[in-house]
Amino acid sequence: MSHVIDDTNDEMPAEIDFSGAQRGKFFREGAVLRVPVYLDAEVRSYLAARADAKGVPVDRLVNDLLRKDIELIEAAR
């Protein structure tokens, strides 16, 4: 059976049954959404090598670099 997505029709297909669904089942008050950031391979490789040389995790290095960029942007205003 072929499934074709029709972007022009906003109605829910009839075969999807939400009769047993529970609204808010996975909602958690105050939950923080952590959005993944995907780096180009060469950027990731460079940052991984720099982080390794400094003995820090890549995420800490990236956050430090971004904080410095933010400071520069704000100072230039």
Contacts in CASP RR format, 6 or more apart in sequence:
PFRMAT RR
TARGET T0000
AUTHOR 0000-0000-0000
METHOD contacts of the structure
MODEL  1
MSHVIDDTNDEMPAEIDFSGAQRGKFFREGAVLRVPVYLDAEVRSYLAAR
ADAKGVPVDRLVNDLLRKDIELIEAAR
12 18 0 8 1.000
37 62 0 8 1.000
39 47 0 8 1.000
44 58 0 8 1.000
47 58 0 8 1.000
47 61 0 8 1.000
47 62 0 8 1.000
48 58 0 8 1.000
50 61 0 8 1.000
51 57 0 8 1.000
51 58 0 8 1.000
51 60 0 8 1.000
51 61 0 8 1.000
54 61 0 8 1.000
END
